């Protein structure tokens, strides 16, 4: 897995109006940490401990999260291709 680091040479004003230093949602490390926390939380999932209502609510929350992750993955993959990351990786 690729290590995520903030690029200090990146000019946030060039392609976004947000400064990664002021908005954790735009710091790639913050997103990677949140994704890792979710994977760890789901790693020990025991569906049998949930009642019907909680199970249904969590299924809906995870469905929305899955859709958000898929959209973000597509946008970031397109950005990586546009920046030539595939050439850098070999």
Protein Blocks (a to p, Z undefined) as FASTA:
>chain_A
ZZddddfkbcfklmpcbdfklmmklgmklmmmmmmmmmmmmmmgcfklpcfklmmmmmmm
mmmmmmmmmmmmmmmmmmmmmnommmmnZZ
